[in-house]
Amino acid sequence: MRQPADVLVVGGGPAGSAVAIRLARAGLKVCLLEKSHFPREKPCGEYLSPGCLSILDRLGLLSALEALGPQPIRSMRIEAPGGTVLTGVYPGNGTASHGYSLPRYRFDALLFDAARKAGVECHEGWRVVNLIREGESVAGVVADSEGRSRSFTASVTIGADGRNSVVSRRLNLFAWHRTHRKVALLRRFQVPVDVGDVGEVYLGKTGYSILNPQGRGVLNVGVVVDQQDLPLHQAWEGVLCDLLAAYPRVRAMLQDAHPLNAIRVLGPLACRATRVAGDGFLLVGDAAGYYDPMTGEGVYQALRGAELAAKTVAEALSNGGPTAGGLGRYAVCYRREFAPKDRVCQLLQQIVCRPRLCDLLVRRLNDRPTHAEELMGVVGDLLAPRRLLRPAFWLRLLFRPAIDEPIRRA
Ligand SMILES: Cc1cc2nc3c(=O)[nH]c(=O)nc-3n(C[C@H](O)[C@H](O)[C@H](O)COP(=O)(O)OP(=O)(O)OC[C@H]3O[C@@H](n4cnc5c(N)ncnc54)[C@H](O)[C@@H]3O)c2cc1C
């Protein structure tokens, strides 16, 4: 008979692999179940914010990532609906001065491989379909592979299975966002010009488009639109073409481009779990909730959430077991860590859907480089999001004459 694991991780994306690595290194017996086989594609903007790099460094994986030759992203060009442009730079040195862009099939495979090397028992091609319960507690999962079904048991089950998390759904915790209903179309293109090291965000009247350069003329192109504005009467090629008509600069850039993969369509995007921890389980990464790709913090939240989850689980197991109370500490840390950035993202969405306000703010940010750097620092996961939740930030930005003063880091 199989020995139960200490921890079962469902999903081998950034959240699952990172939490599995940490727990295995803490001396626990960890089993990781992934439905796909690596390397596999994952539809994504494929941008790693500067904040991700210090976490990857703490995981001991930054050099391995850099050996893959990712494209540094040194600044963001943001074009407001009226055409005003802001080029924002990150307020830091070394790894804090840039993000990276590289295909997820390479990034995710690197992390999954590191989990295997850390001693995690990795199973590819196993799709989790149900949970095993012991009374109120989660005691493991049932997974299928090529017509076989098998039970995996553990003291703690971590749902790291992404936006449509089976773990969250089986626990009746899954909920769509009530009002934020966006759909994304994504495709990688080969373009005949130098794509540089600047990410580009084009804000439109009903959505936005993001371009992430990946080196050697490869561009990751994403368009995000309200679900109700999606033209559904034609093939996805036509839909993408129609949506890009709102962004003439992007269309011009793609004139002689060759698509490198099929168009991937995802939506609705925003969802959340009503609870992220309980008796015998916790949720990490997108399984715990996802809002919107505009500010590109998904991978950061997956990696940082994995740090918080691993600490809680290791402590709970060494203190007598994974009770709801022990694992519940994760819910508190999770809220404290991510709620402020969520509020910033919601605030920015409110601004973006008001084109005139958006233009005004981009003009003001151009005149006030310190404010622009502060915004980039928060968006890049380098500075505390609370800075942008202070009314003083917006009042000074809108009403105070432009004074260039250095950023206070406290
Ligand atoms: C359009 C779009 C663009 C984005 N762009 C960016 C960006 O540029 N930068 C950024 O940081 N974030 C971006 N994100 C968000 C980012 O993709 C996610 O936040 C990130 O992938 C979350 O990682 P994760 O490990 O939680 O989930 P995932 O990466 O989704 O990994 C989940 C894993 O679980 C596996 N799995 C799922 N179900 C099961 C099951 N039943 N059994 C076993 N395995 C299972 C999947 O195969 C997958 O490998 C974007 C999101 C969207 C929608």
The ligand as an SDF file (V2000), in Angstrom:
LIG
                    3D

 53 58  0  0  0  0  0  0  0  0999 V2000
   -4.8990   36.7450  -20.6430 C   0  0  0  0  0  0  0  0  0  0  0  0
   -3.9710   36.5970  -19.4750 C   0  0  0  0  0  0  0  0  0  0  0  0
   -2.7010   37.1640  -19.5340 C   0  0  0  0  0  0  0  0  0  0  0  0
   -1.8510   37.0630  -18.4300 C   0  0  0  0  0  0  0  0  0  0  0  0
   -0.6220   37.6400  -18.4840 N   0  0  0  0  0  0  0  0  0  0  0  0
    0.1830   37.6020  -17.3940 C   0  0  0  0  0  0  0  0  0  0  0  0
    1.4850   38.1880  -17.4360 C   0  0  0  0  0  0  0  0  0  0  0  0
    1.9440   38.7240  -18.4540 O   0  0  0  0  0  0  0  0  0  0  0  0
    2.2370   38.1440  -16.3020 N   0  0  0  0  0  0  0  0  0  0  0  0
    1.7750   37.5350  -15.1490 C   0  0  0  0  0  0  0  0  0  0  0  0
    2.4960   37.5410  -14.1420 O   0  0  0  0  0  0  0  0  0  0  0  0
    0.5690   36.9300  -15.1140 N   0  0  0  0  0  0  0  0  0  0  0  0
   -0.2220   36.9400  -16.2010 C   0  0  0  0  0  0  0  0  0  0  0  0
   -1.4240   36.3010  -16.1680 N   0  0  0  0  0  0  0  0  0  0  0  0
   -1.7980   35.5300  -14.9780 C   0  0  0  0  0  0  0  0  0  0  0  0
   -0.9860   34.2390  -14.8860 C   0  0  0  0  0  0  0  0  0  0  0  0
   -1.0950   33.5070  -16.0970 O   0  0  0  0  0  0  0  0  0  0  0  0
   -1.5010   33.3980  -13.7340 C   0  0  0  0  0  0  0  0  0  0  0  0
   -1.7510   34.2240  -12.6340 O   0  0  0  0  0  0  0  0  0  0  0  0
   -0.5030   32.3140  -13.3300 C   0  0  0  0  0  0  0  0  0  0  0  0
   -0.3310   31.4010  -14.3810 O   0  0  0  0  0  0  0  0  0  0  0  0
   -1.0130   31.6000  -12.0840 C   0  0  0  0  0  0  0  0  0  0  0  0
   -0.2020   30.4910  -11.8210 O   0  0  0  0  0  0  0  0  0  0  0  0
   -0.8490   29.1970  -11.1100 P   0  0  0  0  0  0  0  0  0  0  0  0
    0.2780   28.2600  -10.8830 O   0  0  0  0  0  0  0  0  0  0  0  0
   -1.7090   29.6190   -9.9860 O   0  0  0  0  0  0  0  0  0  0  0  0
   -1.8760   28.6240  -12.2010 O   0  0  0  0  0  0  0  0  0  0  0  0
   -1.5770   28.0350  -13.6520 P   0  0  0  0  0  0  0  0  0  0  0  0
   -0.4110   28.6780  -14.2530 O   0  0  0  0  0  0  0  0  0  0  0  0
   -2.8860   28.0860  -14.3580 O   0  0  0  0  0  0  0  0  0  0  0  0
   -1.1930   26.5120  -13.3910 O   0  0  0  0  0  0  0  0  0  0  0  0
   -2.1710   25.5970  -12.9850 C   0  0  0  0  0  0  0  0  0  0  0  0
   -1.6650   24.2000  -13.3310 C   0  0  0  0  0  0  0  0  0  0  0  0
   -2.5970   23.2590  -12.8250 O   0  0  0  0  0  0  0  0  0  0  0  0
   -2.8370   22.2520  -13.8060 C   0  0  0  0  0  0  0  0  0  0  0  0
   -4.1720   21.7330  -13.5590 N   0  0  0  0  0  0  0  0  0  0  0  0
   -5.3500   22.3640  -13.7450 C   0  0  0  0  0  0  0  0  0  0  0  0
   -6.3640   21.5580  -13.3920 N   0  0  0  0  0  0  0  0  0  0  0  0
   -5.8130   20.4060  -12.9760 C   0  0  0  0  0  0  0  0  0  0  0  0
   -6.3560   19.1870  -12.4780 C   0  0  0  0  0  0  0  0  0  0  0  0
   -7.6730   18.9960  -12.3630 N   0  0  0  0  0  0  0  0  0  0  0  0
   -5.5040   18.1940  -12.1390 N   0  0  0  0  0  0  0  0  0  0  0  0
   -4.1630   18.3630  -12.2490 C   0  0  0  0  0  0  0  0  0  0  0  0
   -3.5980   19.4890  -12.7200 N   0  0  0  0  0  0  0  0  0  0  0  0
   -4.4140   20.5060  -13.0710 C   0  0  0  0  0  0  0  0  0  0  0  0
   -2.7110   22.9980  -15.1250 C   0  0  0  0  0  0  0  0  0  0  0  0
   -2.4320   22.1160  -16.1980 O   0  0  0  0  0  0  0  0  0  0  0  0
   -1.5770   23.9690  -14.8230 C   0  0  0  0  0  0  0  0  0  0  0  0
   -0.3240   23.4040  -15.1380 O   0  0  0  0  0  0  0  0  0  0  0  0
   -2.2830   36.3740  -17.2590 C   0  0  0  0  0  0  0  0  0  0  0  0
   -3.5410   35.7930  -17.2230 C   0  0  0  0  0  0  0  0  0  0  0  0
   -4.3840   35.8900  -18.3010 C   0  0  0  0  0  0  0  0  0  0  0  0
   -5.7480   35.2650  -18.2170 C   0  0  0  0  0  0  0  0  0  0  0  0
  1  2  1  0
  2  3  1  0
  2 52  2  0
  3  4  2  0
  4  5  1  0
  4 50  1  0
  5  6  2  0
  6  7  1  0
  6 13  1  0
  7  8  2  0
  7  9  1  0
  9 10  1  0
 10 11  2  0
 10 12  1  0
 12 13  2  0
 13 14  1  0
 14 15  1  0
 14 50  1  0
 15 16  1  0
 16 17  1  0
 16 18  1  0
 18 19  1  0
 18 20  1  0
 20 21  1  0
 20 22  1  0
 22 23  1  0
 23 24  1  0
 24 25  2  0
 24 26  1  0
 24 27  1  0
 27 28  1  0
 28 29  2  0
 28 30  1  0
 28 31  1  0
 31 32  1  0
 32 33  1  0
 33 34  1  0
 33 48  1  0
 34 35  1  0
 35 36  1  0
 35 46  1  0
 36 37  1  0
 36 45  1  0
 37 38  2  0
 38 39  1  0
 39 40  1  0
 39 45  2  0
 40 41  1  0
 40 42  2  0
 42 43  1  0
 43 44  2  0
 44 45  1  0
 46 47  1  0
 46 48  1  0
 48 49  1  0
 50 51  2  0
 51 52  1  0
 52 53  1  0
M  END
$$$$
